[in-house]
Amino acid sequence: HSIKGLKINNTNNRGYNHAGLFCSLKNAIVENLVIDSSCSFTGNTAGALTVIASGSLDIKSITNNAYVNGSGFVGGFIGYLREMEEVNTSVTFDRCVNHGTIVVWDNEGDKRENMDGFEGLYCCAGFVGLIHSDSDVKVLFLSSINYGTLTGKSNKEEGIAYLGGLIGAIYNDKMGDEYCQSDGDGIDLIVKNCSNNGNVNGNNNENSLFTSVSAGFIGMQYCNGHITIVDSVNSASVEGNTGASGFLGGAQFNGDVSFINCQNDGTISVTQRYSAGFVGGTYYSKKELVISDCRNNGHILGDISGGFVGICYSSVKITQSKNSGSVKGDGHIGGFIGMTGLSETSSNNMELTMENCHNNGTLELVSSSEDPFDEHSVGGLLGYISFLHFDGGVNIINCMETGTIKSVPDEGSIGGMIGKVGFEYDPQNYPDDYGIISNKVEIASSFVSHMMNVNCTKCSVGGVIGTISSEYPYLTNAIDVSVMGDQEIHVECNGCVVGGVIGIINDTVRALVTISDTTLNGSLDVTSDKMDHSATGGFIGSAANNSD
């Protein structure tokens, strides 16, 4: 069955200003349908199949070729999947394809309000613009593909747009709640054997205060819920102005996320903040991010960038995964994770585990004329580990770093595996008598075989860890390193500290450093304009008095 020649433009209607083949679908089965490219749908909330869905749906073997344009929630199939009132509600997309171009556009003169009071929120997706429900809902994507180009643009001074090849945003609670109030498990999203081949571009905003987060699959997950993505691929380029990723732009407030046997081949770029091959950022979460048997081959560009995760404030477990793509930025960058740390509402005992992982991509830390960062870091696996407020642990087991690391910042921490391990100290929340805080970093049974080329004004360089630092007087760091391999480290600087294993342990750190079963063959070639302000060591470049 085909729908041809249907053109709906309700933009200027004062009554109903939305657009779709159906206004609403509930408890329906739709299958074996093609919406032809001669069709188009333009309105506030718009979807080629339906404007709104509010109950169980079974969508099979449907192809959308139509152009869809809106100023609120816009999807190739559904504009807005809204609150589900029935128990055991499920929505399934099975063998569906979107070829249509999808655009969300809003300008300063547009005074329309979005549905259900979501002011300042704009969503654009190949399949569903926005999913919002406080109830437990199951959403499945099976063997479905997006080929359509997604574009988000605005000239408004404020607001946020989420763009995704499958879903723009998932909200388990209303926007504006400080913390999630839902009692249930939230939306359970399962994606199997799907791919995004359509370019996603959220970087078309005329006003820099308007933010956009773009992703190959899902723009944002907000509040309680579950996302599982299996056997899926992003092959398209993704651009955003505050966040971009190959799969998930961001996860906020206690949603758990898992990736199994997935791959990013697309170029991911952002004009500011974070970018990554898989997850742009996780925030305020007590749940764990799990990545297993996955690969990043795409090029990653951004301030805080990682082959897999840009910035992460939650526990992370990455196993059996490999980064072969290049990562480039001017803040904190890593072959796997750009920056990780704790926030005030995260789990008190954050754990970061990497096991049987391999980076052989090129990492490049660069200087920027508009540099928002006071410090910079790059690491073959992790750029910056920032322990914020509470006890935590990092375990790197049987991992390999065989890439190339280039760095040309004015100041920075450069490490073969970890750029910097630090503790962010806020004396207002944590006075000197707060008590002992213990963190542990273990790198065990791992291997390096890399080239490091550094040109800096002032920097610390280590074959394994660049810098260990802390401003909190009662922090105890336990650093255990066991690494084999060979390396070539070349540094040109105007005052630097270089170590074969660790560059510098700052003098404010109370640390127990253990280096065992470690053999690193190769050379340390250091040229400094101020040799009296430089230090070089076969194992550690410089160590503080409080370190053992």
VOGU-3710 file (C-alpha; in Angstrom, 3 decimals, decimal comma):
1> hsikglkinn> 0,000/0,000/0,000  1,228/3,515/-0,815  0,239/7,041/0,106  1,106/9,562/-2,609  0,680/13,293/-3,166  -0,514/14,135/0,344  0,807/17,556/1,416  -0,212/19,002/4,780  0,965/22,386/6,046  -0,791/23,526/9,206
11> tnnrgynhag> 1,873/25,986/10,302  -0,392/29,024/10,303  -3,595/27,335/11,466  -4,900/28,979/14,619  -6,811/25,875/15,613  -4,981/22,633/14,889  -1,413/23,378/13,824  0,087/19,878/13,768  0,593/17,559/10,778  0,552/13,831/10,038
21> lfcslknaiv> -1,250/11,099/8,124  -3,152/10,438/11,377  -3,758/12,918/14,169  -3,488/10,181/16,797  -2,976/6,411/17,043  -3,739/4,171/20,015  -3,749/0,370/20,301  -3,204/-0,013/16,572  -1,372/-2,251/14,088  -0,002/-0,580/10,968
31> enlvidsscs> 1,960/-2,611/8,410  3,106/-2,879/4,792  2,825/0,820/3,955  4,978/3,258/1,958  4,566/7,010/2,435  5,839/8,402/-0,844  8,337/11,228/-1,361  5,561/13,221/-3,046  4,072/13,680/0,442  5,103/16,292/2,999
41> ftgntagalt> 3,998/17,194/6,535  4,611/20,597/8,167  3,314/21,806/11,512  4,217/22,324/15,144  4,348/18,663/16,190  4,639/16,538/13,052  5,059/12,903/12,037  4,571/11,313/8,648  2,538/8,447/10,139  0,927/10,169/13,134
51> viasgsldik> 1,222/13,345/15,151  0,621/11,586/18,477  0,646/7,996/19,734  -0,808/7,299/23,198  -1,187/3,532/23,411  0,286/0,260/22,223  1,444/0,225/18,600  2,753/-2,496/16,314  4,427/-0,903/13,283  5,781/-3,382/10,729
61> sitnnayvng> 7,424/-3,018/7,324  6,657/0,669/6,861  8,821/3,045/4,844  8,657/6,814/5,063  10,037/8,845/2,152  8,214/12,086/2,969  9,669/15,393/4,107  8,644/16,248/7,687  9,117/19,721/9,167  8,030/21,095/12,535
71> sgfvggfigy> 8,735/23,577/15,296  8,192/21,283/18,299  8,419/17,485/18,251  9,189/16,087/14,809  9,661/12,464/13,730  9,793/10,511/10,510  6,987/8,300/11,849  5,669/9,753/15,133  5,984/13,303/16,379  5,106/12,682/20,017
81> lremeevnts> 4,712/9,379/21,874  2,954/10,710/24,948  1,838/9,572/28,397  0,599/5,969/28,424  -2,440/5,387/30,640  -2,735/1,634/30,153  -0,694/-1,071/31,881  1,803/-3,151/29,867  1,953/-0,721/26,972  4,436/-1,525/24,188
91> vtfdrcvnhg> 5,466/0,148/20,960  7,337/-1,841/18,301  9,053/-0,792/15,075  9,889/-3,907/13,062  11,733/-3,696/9,706  10,894/-0,038/9,243  12,891/2,487/7,209  12,999/6,266/7,098  14,375/7,966/3,971  12,656/11,291/4,576
101> tivvwdnegd> 14,423/14,517/5,503  13,385/15,588/9,010  13,729/19,220/10,162  12,943/20,978/13,412  12,999/24,755/13,035  11,948/27,520/15,376  12,437/31,255/15,064  12,156/34,202/17,424  8,838/35,363/16,013  7,135/32,007/16,593
111> krenmdgfeg> 4,927/32,179/19,699  3,398/28,678/19,577  3,568/26,506/22,681  4,646/22,879/22,566  2,321/20,148/23,757  2,030/19,378/27,488  3,968/22,447/28,566  7,409/21,464/27,305  8,573/25,018/26,776  11,917/25,523/25,104
121> lyccagfvgl> 12,242/21,851/24,101  12,646/20,828/20,442  13,047/17,245/19,228  13,910/15,826/15,816  14,294/12,162/14,877  14,127/9,653/12,071  11,366/7,753/13,870  9,986/9,380/17,084  10,548/13,003/18,059  9,768/12,758/21,790
131> ihsdsdvkvl> 8,795/9,860/24,070  7,311/10,986/27,381  5,717/8,768/30,000  5,697/8,394/33,778  4,397/4,853/33,350  6,377/1,718/32,546  6,488/1,381/28,760  8,414/-1,006/26,521  9,705/0,343/23,205  11,385/-1,971/20,661
141> flssinygtl> 13,273/-1,193/17,473  14,000/-4,323/15,427  15,993/-4,381/12,157  15,095/-0,776/11,354  17,166/1,868/9,542  17,292/5,633/9,259  18,697/7,048/6,007  17,104/10,470/6,337  19,030/13,644/7,075  18,108/15,293/10,380
151> tgksnkeegi> 18,490/19,043/10,846  17,819/21,268/13,831  18,070/25,057/13,659  16,880/28,104/15,540  17,515/31,798/15,924  16,034/31,940/19,430  18,204/33,016/22,331  17,310/30,089/24,571  16,055/26,537/24,390  17,465/23,131/23,659
161> aylggligai> 17,112/20,731/20,738  17,675/16,970/20,844  18,273/15,117/17,597  18,580/11,347/17,077  18,477/8,914/14,183  15,803/6,880/15,993  14,538/9,054/18,882  15,024/12,722/19,685  14,526/12,469/23,458  13,122/10,115/26,109
171> yndkmgdeyc> 11,552/11,788/29,133  10,342/9,662/32,040  9,365/12,803/33,950  8,499/16,362/33,013  11,265/18,746/32,123  12,080/21,112/34,956  11,934/18,695/37,919  15,165/18,944/39,870  15,151/15,187/40,418  13,039/12,408/38,957
181> qsdgdgidli> 9,771/11,777/40,759  8,679/8,622/38,905  8,248/5,529/41,101  8,364/2,939/38,308  11,150/1,575/36,143  10,354/4,039/33,375  10,700/3,479/29,663  12,453/0,258/28,666  14,026/0,768/25,230  15,537/-2,180/23,350
191> vkncsnngnv> 17,255/-1,658/20,000  18,427/-4,706/18,027  20,122/-4,911/14,632  19,419/-1,296/13,695  21,520/1,313/11,924  21,675/5,031/11,321  22,976/6,087/7,920  21,496/9,587/7,863  23,607/12,609/8,815  22,501/14,448/11,965
201> ngnnnenslf> 23,182/18,176/12,135  22,106/20,223/15,138  24,729/22,896/14,614  22,652/25,340/12,602  21,684/27,763/15,342  22,044/31,464/14,682  22,269/32,254/18,396  25,041/30,569/20,376  22,881/30,501/23,545  20,520/27,992/21,915
211> tsvsagfigm> 21,968/24,546/22,598  21,686/21,277/20,692  22,630/17,680/21,478  22,839/15,319/18,507  23,257/11,556/18,259  23,095/8,755/15,744  20,386/6,930/17,710  18,975/8,820/20,760  19,498/12,488/21,580  18,795/12,328/25,335
221> qycnghitiv> 17,502/9,956/28,008  16,089/11,778/31,029  15,175/10,131/34,371  14,602/6,483/35,296  14,661/4,038/32,421  16,639/1,401/30,586  18,357/1,504/27,217  19,835/-1,635/25,650  21,364/-1,397/22,180  22,586/-4,617/20,546
231> dsvnsasveg> 24,192/-5,455/17,160  23,731/-1,931/15,836  25,817/0,537/13,797  26,071/4,280/13,274  27,684/5,094/9,926  26,679/8,745/9,576  28,255/12,018/10,627  26,816/13,750/13,703  27,208/17,440/14,583  26,037/19,408/17,613
241> ntgasgflgg> 26,914/22,645/19,337  27,007/21,382/22,951  27,004/17,600/22,564  27,345/14,924/19,892  27,732/11,150/19,798  27,327/8,134/17,569  24,581/6,533/19,664  23,364/8,421/22,778  23,819/12,153/23,241  23,280/12,114/26,999
251> aqfngdvsfi> 21,757/10,237/29,936  20,629/12,119/33,030  19,170/11,116/36,418  19,454/7,383/37,066  18,910/5,801/33,664  20,993/2,711/32,956  22,474/2,122/29,502  24,053/-0,942/27,848  25,742/-1,454/24,476  26,576/-4,940/23,184
261> ncqndgtisv> 28,384/-5,611/19,885  27,831/-2,147/18,444  30,004/0,001/16,179  30,419/3,661/15,332  31,942/4,511/11,936  30,700/8,098/11,712  32,551/11,364/12,244  31,326/13,007/15,459  31,964/16,726/16,015  30,849/19,451/18,395
271> tqrysagfvg> 31,640/23,159/18,527  31,871/23,154/22,322  31,776/20,700/25,209  31,545/16,939/24,675  31,634/14,403/21,830  32,095/10,632/21,633  31,608/7,550/19,524  28,954/6,079/21,827  27,763/8,290/24,720  28,294/12,043/24,829
281> gtyyskkelv> 27,690/12,455/28,572  26,094/10,867/31,646  25,033/13,023/34,587  23,821/12,539/38,183  23,358/8,810/37,788  23,598/6,029/40,355  23,311/3,451/37,583  26,119/1,888/35,561  26,998/2,489/31,928  28,024/-0,834/30,318
291> isdcrnnghi> 29,816/-1,188/26,972  30,820/-4,669/25,778  32,322/-6,001/22,524  32,035/-2,630/20,800  34,217/-0,691/18,343  34,748/2,927/17,440  36,274/3,620/14,032  34,962/7,159/13,652  36,779/10,473/14,025  35,850/12,355/17,209
301> lgdisggfvg> 36,229/16,149/17,503  35,358/18,304/20,516  36,440/19,966/23,749  35,894/16,930/25,984  36,095/13,909/23,714  36,480/10,153/23,881  36,349/7,288/21,443  33,482/5,862/23,500  32,389/8,381/26,178  32,884/12,148/26,278
311> icyssvkitq> 32,143/13,043/29,918  30,848/10,600/32,499  29,539/11,215/36,027  28,521/7,632/36,779  30,012/4,172/37,134  31,317/2,725/33,884  32,276/-0,760/32,756  33,889/-1,246/29,331  35,029/-4,711/28,255  36,330/-6,370/25,077
321> sknsgsvkgd> 36,181/-3,119/23,118  38,505/-1,289/20,732  39,043/2,270/19,556  40,692/2,706/16,143  39,353/6,188/15,425  41,159/9,468/15,929  40,196/11,744/18,833  41,040/15,456/18,715  40,227/18,268/21,125  41,448/21,167/23,241
331> ghiggfigmt> 40,186/20,152/26,704  40,260/16,579/27,986  40,485/13,721/25,482  40,979/9,976/25,705  40,953/6,946/23,453  37,945/5,669/25,419  36,783/8,381/27,857  37,532/12,099/27,777  36,687/12,908/31,395  35,088/11,007/34,240
341> glsetssnnm> 34,197/11,964/37,782  31,637/12,116/40,538  28,908/14,642/41,108  26,950/15,349/44,278  24,073/13,050/43,361  26,152/10,212/41,938  26,832/6,981/43,764  29,251/7,518/46,635  31,433/4,667/45,414  31,976/5,217/41,738
351> eltmenchnn> 33,768/2,407/39,936  35,334/2,665/36,521  36,410/-0,667/35,047  38,112/-1,314/31,731  39,066/-4,876/30,874  40,519/-6,359/27,680  40,267/-3,058/25,830  42,572/-1,705/23,121  43,267/1,745/21,726  45,262/2,074/18,520
361> gtlelvssse> 43,790/5,365/17,358  45,574/8,705/17,105  44,925/11,192/19,906  45,682/14,880/19,427  45,457/17,556/22,118  45,557/21,009/20,565  45,544/24,625/21,685  42,586/26,872/20,919  42,338/30,639/20,539  39,046/30,474/22,490
371> dpfdehsvgg> 40,171/28,091/25,210  37,573/27,613/27,999  39,786/25,277/30,031  42,292/26,120/32,750  43,992/22,788/32,175  44,222/20,122/29,495  44,803/16,387/29,448  45,126/13,508/27,027  45,456/9,807/27,718  45,556/6,736/25,511
381> llgyisflhf> 42,590/5,317/27,419  41,344/8,090/29,761  41,930/11,825/29,538  41,060/13,060/33,035  39,894/11,086/36,075  38,399/13,618/38,460  37,352/12,234/41,818  34,708/14,701/42,940  33,760/14,538/46,610  33,670/10,815/47,400
391> dggvniincm> 35,624/7,563/47,454  36,076/5,852/44,119  38,126/3,351/42,182  39,527/2,859/38,699  40,493/-0,604/37,469  42,278/-1,073/34,144  42,954/-4,749/33,522  44,695/-6,397/30,574  44,323/-3,369/28,309  46,492/-2,269/25,389
401> etgtiksvpd> 47,555/1,163/24,156  49,283/1,075/20,769  48,176/4,388/19,273  49,913/7,686/18,638  49,590/10,619/21,040  50,238/14,169/19,851  50,025/17,224/22,069  50,642/20,933/21,513  48,934/22,721/24,452  50,416/25,592/26,416
411> egsiggmigk> 49,938/23,537/29,576  48,726/19,999/30,003  48,957/16,463/31,360  49,852/13,810/28,812  49,818/10,114/29,668  50,159/6,931/27,650  47,090/5,479/29,385  45,743/8,212/31,708  46,347/11,921/31,235  45,553/13,082/34,769
421> vgfeydpqny> 44,257/11,678/38,052  42,916/14,493/40,224  40,617/15,390/43,103  38,502/18,532/42,780  38,456/20,176/46,190  35,665/22,524/47,273  36,550/23,920/50,736  32,966/25,124/51,299  31,586/21,580/51,124  34,658/19,749/52,382
431> pddygiisnk> 36,591/21,569/55,113  40,039/20,437/56,141  38,617/18,371/58,991  36,122/16,495/56,750  38,157/13,315/57,071  40,135/10,848/55,017  38,969/10,200/51,466  40,510/7,212/49,694  40,767/6,694/45,960  42,473/3,886/44,112
441> veiassfvsh> 43,731/3,565/40,556  44,952/0,153/39,429  46,497/-0,596/36,039  47,210/-4,325/35,905  48,648/-6,725/33,317  48,480/-4,087/30,598  50,614/-3,317/27,543  51,797/-0,203/25,736  53,554/0,175/22,413  53,146/3,773/21,365
451> mmnvnctkcs> 54,669/6,982/20,078  54,195/10,205/22,048  55,074/13,555/20,446  54,633/16,563/22,724  55,296/20,244/22,093  54,265/22,388/25,041  55,085/25,436/27,127  54,586/23,746/30,498  53,468/20,152/30,806  53,845/16,806/32,523
461> vggvigtiss> 54,325/13,681/30,432  54,222/10,046/31,563  54,407/6,829/29,617  51,426/5,570/31,634  50,070/8,505/33,753  50,820/12,166/33,091  49,838/13,798/36,425  48,604/12,749/39,861  47,272/15,743/41,797  44,988/16,819/44,645
471> eypyltnaid> 44,075/19,987/46,494  42,434/18,164/49,414  44,862/17,652/52,334  43,333/14,393/53,581  43,037/12,538/50,289  44,865/9,233/50,088  45,636/7,987/46,608  46,698/4,392/46,026  48,241/4,025/42,569  49,223/0,537/41,385
481> vsvmgdqeih> 50,866/0,142/37,983  51,889/-3,054/36,207  52,624/-2,435/32,524  54,860/-4,027/29,889  55,851/-2,834/26,431  57,911/-0,294/24,532  57,529/3,403/23,843  59,114/6,395/22,200  58,515/9,701/23,990  59,653/12,934/22,330
491> vecngcvvgg> 59,066/16,214/24,179  59,927/19,784/23,241  58,988/22,217/25,988  59,644/25,402/27,871  59,795/23,683/31,236  58,351/20,178/31,651  58,423/17,009/33,740  58,746/13,677/31,956  58,688/10,142/33,388  58,760/6,742/31,755
501> vigiindtvr> 55,767/5,680/33,867  54,450/8,766/35,734  55,204/12,362/34,816  54,590/14,169/38,109  53,051/13,535/41,514  52,183/17,000/42,827  53,392/18,106/46,231  49,850/18,317/47,665  49,232/14,601/47,130  49,308/11,918/49,832
511> alvtisdttl> 49,943/8,893/47,652  51,150/5,332/47,885  52,503/4,528/44,440  53,388/0,944/43,569  55,118/0,153/40,272  55,628/-3,602/39,896  56,232/-6,102/37,105  56,809/-3,157/34,798  59,235/-3,082/31,885  59,068/-0,286/29,333
521> ngsldvtsdk> 61,708/-0,335/26,636  62,406/2,677/24,421  63,600/6,235/24,806  62,766/9,536/26,523  63,908/12,383/24,307  63,418/15,735/26,057  64,429/19,149/24,739  63,667/22,131/26,989  64,406/25,839/26,696  64,586/25,903/30,501
531> mdhsatggfi> 66,311/22,731/31,627  66,566/24,072/35,186  62,763/24,073/35,248  62,510/20,554/33,818  62,908/17,022/35,179  63,186/13,616/33,557  63,054/10,179/35,182  63,052/6,632/33,890  60,025/5,810/36,071  58,805/9,078/37,672
541> gsaannsd> 59,693/12,576/36,517  59,005/14,315/39,847  57,494/13,098/43,127  56,207/15,009/46,154  57,415/14,635/49,730  54,088/13,080/50,750  54,430/10,214/48,260  55,882/6,769/48,917
//
